[in-house]
């Protein structure tokens, strides 16, 4: 699937999106979120030339579309920290925790900053 067709698919989904609550205000805010998120992420990644990076971004987009449609929720699902994820550590233990956090991050949130 090409990047442009994926981009257009996101816009078609946003155009027909209905909030699970059924409220017009919720539907409008969720539609705006979908459009803004798509614009931001596609612009952020438009300079990519490495085929592997492009493939990862496409997989992330497809995963987020499927999750959003399945759960009827356009917002990213929560991520859970690995064990001892909140412990304050220094040196090698801190680097190990950072590596675990990176590995635990699901594909549909790869473009989001660490929280």
Secondary structure as UniProt FT lines:
FT   HELIX           3..16
FT   TURN            20..21
FT   HELIX           24..44
FT   TURN            45..47
FT   HELIX           51..71
FT   TURN            83..86
FT   HELIX           92..104
FT   HELIX           107..109
FT   TURN            110..111
//
